[in-house]
Structures are given as C-alpha cells and as structure tokens.
C-alpha cells in the first residue's frame, strides 16, 4: 500500500473543493481526491448546464436566502463575495453576464467553462487531482490526519472535506462526507431533499401541467399553525407543484403539511369583496366571464372555478355567499396536502449535514478535530434557487483554503 505525505488533502473535486484549492497558500504541497473518474459532474449540470453562479444583489442580502443558517454564513460570504466570485472567473478568462432577473452566468452559458477555469488553476500550480479515489477513512494520528482512499494512504496536516450532499446521487453525491465527519465525532443533522418539488396527496390540477403563475403566494400550515409564507413563481406539473416558490419552500416542508396556494396577487378577503361587487354590478354575466380579468390561463381559471363547485358557464348572479367564498378559497387559498417531496434524485440541493455548531464560521475548521475543514453542501446549509447554493460552496471553499496555515 502506497503511503504519501501532503501539506493539504482536499476531498471532493466539486465547486467547494476546487475553490478551496485555488485559495491555498502559495507553495503548499496539496492533492485533490475525487471519488469519481471525472471532477465536477454536479457542477456541469447546474442551471441546466448553464451554471447560475450567483446573484447580483448586495452580499448583505444573501443571508436571507439560506433559511435559519444564513447568519452563520456571514463570514464566508463577506470573505468571498458575489463580486469577488465574478472577478475570480473573469480574471481566468471566463467573462460573466447578468440577466434581467439578476442572475450571473458564464457569458458562454457553459458550465464546462467554469470547471475548466478551476481545473486550469490546479495545473498552473502543479497541484495534483486524482480521480477514482473514494475516501474510506480519516484518522487523527498525533499531529497528522491519515486518509485511506482507493487503496492508498495519505498523511497530511490539513484536510478539506467538500464532498457535497446527497442530491443527484448519479453524480457521486451520496453523503460520503457526512459519514466521514460522523466517524470523527461530528453531529450530522439528518439529510433530506431541498429545492425539491411537492407531491400532493390529491392532485386535481394534474391536467393543467405546464401552467405557471409568475406571482403566486404560499403559506405552510402544520398542526393549525402557519410555519412559512412566501411569494414567487410556481409551476403545475404532472405529479404536483414546482417552480422557485415551491423549491425554495421545500426546506420548511414535511409530509401532511397543508399548503395554501394563492394564484392571485391580492389577499383572499379583497378578492372576495371584488367578486361580490362584480356580482352586484353585472350579475347577468357567466362566472367565467366575471373572472376573466384574473391573470391566469383560461384552462386554469375554469379548473379553479370547478374546484369551488361552481359551473363556469353559470350565471354569477345565481351564486350563493358560500359559493363566492369557495371561489375565493380556490383562487387565493387553494389547499394542498403534502404527501412527499421529490427525492434526492430530483432535488437540486441537500438540507442537513455537518452541524454548524461544531464548525468555526470564521475559518471553516472543525471545533472537534484540529486541521479538519469543511466546505460546501457537506455542511448543514442549503440556499434558495438563483445561484445561492453555488455562492455558498465557493465562499466556504475559499474561506477554508485561505484559513489553512502550513
């Protein structure tokens, strides 16, 4: 068995690991160990292969996009901001563009250009990248960390674990880093899908798959208590609901939660007052004509009317107060009982991971094992859609690399 000694070993050749490598002190002897035969497989499919790197907003606003753990990320985000990230790639020959929605992409819209820029940095510094090296164990031995991987043994002063989560397991993300951390005494917050679609118990809107609502509202209820509220774009699918509004809410959801979806931009009570006024003013029109102003497709409007137990072709003047209230519920508080979230095969990110209580947010080093660092999705961090997960991976990776002193 070959035994090799390095100053730093990075476990995982994804965005966090490669960014950590790019920020190591000059002159260190380092190696990146990758479980698969090719690095960055998940990075290559991010943003449908176009790689939404980050968002344009001020870095101080980023914290709200990571749920309850956004504040913990503050040192990493401010150490390596979205502007730093864009400049990092532009200096390496990858110009970036910002869309009208405030999202940054490589100008080529090719995730492969981002990966190539990261890999070329390794080549320039002579840093090794070895594939087909799944890490089985990390063992502290006196002042060293001993790593067993792919039949070889590595001794090092510092290890950066950047193996990702469990989403898209076909890319090699199978929770290996969390397993390694647990074996070293770290607490692991249970892993669950994040940025995942919702599968409802009943899906009467399935025939409307493909319909979207650009400014829908959502509230989440559990045990009669509201636990989350948000607004954004939503998509009806064959199996349930997706789109940024739903995906971002996934971290707050559990089976049997009740979602109340508003397809309108006005509150339910105002919507009800408006349709009552419409009935009084022009009650001779049909219900579907009365609601023609709702900014939804004709098929979706009529489906929601039927969900309220109302005939779209019936006269608005014939509606009882109860039926009017049912229409308000259908359009502004459509009830959905969560059966499940999409699994790791469809989730874009992983919630849970190495407990943040056991990692120093100013360095990314373990509070339990000296010389052990974490970066990226292996940590209990998950962000909203729109580049926030990649920014967290790059920022924590950069901070981990900069924090290693050899």
N, C-alpha and C positions, 0 to 999 in steps of 0.2 A: 504493500500500500504506500503510495507516494505521500510524503509529508512536506508541505510547502508553507513558507512564512511570508506574511504580508503585513504592512502597516494597517491597511484597512481592507475589509471584505464587505462588499455590498451584495446583499441577497435580493435578487429581483431586478430585471432589466426593463422595467416599465418606466413611466414618466418620473415617478418619485426617485427611483434608484438611479436612473441616468442623470437626473438633475443633481442629485447628491454627488455623484462622481464628478460633475462639471464644477462643483464648488469646493472640492477638497483642496487643502493647502498644496502649493506647488512642491513638486519633488517627492511626494509620498509614493510608496510602492503599494499599488492597490489593484484589486481584481473585482470584477462583477460576475457573480454566478447566476446563471439563468436556468430555471427548471426545464424550459422547452428548448427546442433546437433553434428557435428564432426569437429575437428580442421584440418587445413592444407590440405583441399581437393585439392586445386590447386597445392600445393607442391607435393602431391602424384602422380600427372600425369605429372610433369615436366620431360623433357627429356625422354618422353615415359615411364615414371615410373622409370627411372634410375637416374634421378636428376643430371644434369650437374651443379655442384655447382659454378664453377668459371673457370678461365683460368690461365695458368701458367705464362704468360708474366709479366714483371715488372709492378707494380701498376701504375707507372707514365704513362704507355702506355694505361691504361684503359680509360682515359678521351676521347680519340678519338672515342670510341665506343658508345657514348651517344649523338651524334649529337651536336646541338648547346648548350646543357646544361651540357656537360661533365665537363667544368671547375668549374661549381657550385658544383659539387660532390666531388671536390678535398679534402676538409677537411674530409669528411666522409670516402672516400676511403683510405686515409692515416691514419686515426684514427683506422680503422679496415680493414687491407689489405687482399689480397687473401691468403697470407701465414698465417696470423692470423686466417682466416676462416678455413683453412685445419687443423691447430693445434688445434683450438677450438673443432672440431669434433673428432680428433684423441685422444685428452685427455678425451673424453667422450665415448671412446670405439668404434668409427666408423673410422677405417682406410680408407684412400682415395688413389685412384690410378690416375695417369696422363696418358692419352692416347698419342699416337704418334702425334695426332693433337693438343696437348697442352691443353686438356680439363680435368678438375678434376671431378671425380665421387666418390661416396662411393664405396669401393672395392667390396662390395656385389652387386653393381648395383641395389640397392633397395632404392627408395626414402623414404620408410617407416622407414628405419634405421635412416635417418636424422630427421624425425619427432619424432621418439621415443626418440632420444637424446635430442631434445629440450623440449619435454614433461617431461622427467625424471628430468630435471633441475628444473622444476616447482615443482615437487613432493618433491625433496630434500629440497627445501627452504620453503615448505609449502604454496606456492603461489596458490591461487585458480584459476581454469579455469571453467567458466560456459558457457555451450552451450545453444542454443535456447534463446539468449539474444540480439535480434536486437536493436540497439540504435536508439531511435526516436529523441532525442534532447540532446544538450549540452548547458547549460545556465550558464553564469557567474553570480554569486551572491556574491557580496562583494569580499572576498578573496578566495572563493570556486568556483569550477566548479561542477554544478549539472547535473547529467546524468539520463535520463529516458530511461529504457531499459526493455523490456519484463515484464512490469507491476511493476517493482521495480524502486526505486530511489537511486542513489549513489551520495555521496558527496566526493569530492577529491581535493587535491591541484594541481595535475598534471594529464593530460590526454595525452596518445599517440594514435593518430588516425592512424591505419595501416590496413585499410580495402581493399587495392588493388584498381584495376581499374574496367573495365567492360568486359575484355576478359574472355572467358569461363564462361558465366553467370550461367551455370548449377552448377558451384562450389560455387555459392553465391556471386560472384563479380558483383555487379550491380550498382556501383557508389555511394554507401551509404556515404562513407567518404567525397566525394566531395560535396554531398548535405549538410552534417553537417557543413563542412567548409564554404560553401556559406551562410548558415544561420547565421554564426558567423562573417560575413563581409568579407570573403576572396574572391578574384577573382579566378574564375575557367577557365583555358584555355580549350576550348571545347574538349571533349573526342572524340577520333577517333581510329580505329583499327591500331595497329602497329605489326610488324612481321607478316604481312598478305600476302597471295598470291594475284596475279594480275589476274583480269578477263578482257580480252580484248574485244573490240567491235567486231572484227573478229578474229577467231582462226583457220586459215588454217592448223596449225600443230597439231590439236587435235588428228588425227590418230596416231601421234608419241608419245602419252602419255607414260611416263615411260623412255623416252630418257633423258639423262643428259649430261651436259657439265661441266667438273671439273674446267675449267679456262675460263669462258665466260666474256665478257665485257658488260657494260651497261652505256648508257648516257640517261639522262632525259631532255626532251625539253618542254618548256612551253612558248607560245607566241613567238616562234622563238628564245628563249634564253635557253642556256644549264644551268640547275639548279643543276645537280648532275651527278657524274661519279663514277663508281666503277668496281671492278673485283672480280670474285669468282665463286663458284659452283652454277649451275642453273638446274632446273628440269622442263621438259614439263609435264603438267598434262592434264586431260580431259577437264578441264574448263579454263586453262590458263597457268600461269608460277609460279613456286615456287622455293624452294631451298634458301640457305643462301644469295645469291646475291640479289634475289628479296625481300625476307623477310626483310633484313636489309635496303633496299631502300624504304620500304613502308612509312616510316615517311616523306619522301620527295614527295610522290606522291599524285595526285589529279585526278579526272575524267577529261578526254580529254587531259591529258598529252600524249606526244609522247615518247615512249621508242625506243631506237635503240640498238638492241642486237647484239653483235658480238660473233659468235660461234668459232672464231679463236683467236689465241694469237698474231697475227700480225695486224698492222693497215690496214685499208681498202686500202690506196694507195699502200702500199707494196704488199698486196695480189693481187691487180690488176696488178701491174708490173710483179709479179711472173707468173700469168696465161697468160699474154701477151707473156712472154718469153717462156712458155710451148707451146703455140700455134705455135710460130715461130720454136721451136725446134722439136716438134713431133706432128704436127697438124693433122696427119692422124689418131690419136687415138680418141676414143669416149670422150665426155665431162666427163662422169662418170669415165673413166679411168684416164683422166687428173687430176681429183680432188681426186683420190683415196688416196692420201697422207694426206688429211685432217683428223685429228684425231677425226672423228665422226663416228657413226654407218652408215652402208650402207644406211639404210632407211632414216636417217636424211639427209645425203648428197644428195640423189636423190630428196628428198622433197624440199630441198632448191634450187636445180637446177631448178626444175619445177616452184617454186615460182618466179624465174627470167625469166620465159617464155621461157625456153630452154629445148629441148629434151635431156635427159641424154644419149640416145643412138646415138645422132647425132655426126657428126664429129666436133672436136674442131676447125679445120681449117675453117669451114664454119661460125664461129661466127663473127658477126659484132662487131665493137668497142662498140656500145651501149649495145649489149647483154653481152659482157665481163664486162662492167660497172655494168649491172644489177646483174650479178653473184657476183661481189664484194659487192654490196649492200645487197644481200640476205645472204651472209656468214658473213659479217662484220658490217652491219648496218641494220639488219632486223627490219622493222618498226612495232611497236605495239601501237595502240591507247588504252589507259586505259578506260575501261567502269566503273570499280569499283574495290575496294579492297575487299578481303574476309571480312565478317562481324565479329562482336565480337565473334560469335560462333566458328570461326576458327582462329581468330587472337591469337597469343601467348602472346601479351602484349597490353598495352593501352598507346597511346600518349595523351598528355594533362593531366590536373589535377590541383591541387592547385598551384597557381602561385608562382614560386621560388622567385620573388621579395618580397614576403610577409613572407618568412621563412628565419631564420638565418642559413646559411650553416654550421656554426661552432658549432651549438647546436641542430638544427632541431626544435627550438622553434618558434612559430608564432611571428611575429612582431606586430600583432594586438591584440591577446588575450594572456596575460601572463599565463604561466602554460599549454598552449596547444602546443603539439608537433605533428609532422607528420613524418612518415617513410614509405618507400617503394613506391609502384606504385600509391598510392593516390596522390603523387606529380607529377608535370609535368616532368617526367623522363621516358625515355624508352631507352633500350640498344639493341645492336646487339645480334644475336644468339651466343651461345657459353658460356653461364654462366654469361653474363654481367648483366642481369636483376636480377638474384638471388644475385649476389655480391652486387649490389646497394641496394637491400632490406635488406640484412644482415648488410651492412655497415651503412646505415642510421638508422636502428633499433638499432644497437649497440651504435651509437653516441647519439641517443635520450635517451636511457637508462642511459648512462654514464653522460649525461648532467643534469639529474634531481637531484636536491639537496633538500632534505627534512630536 
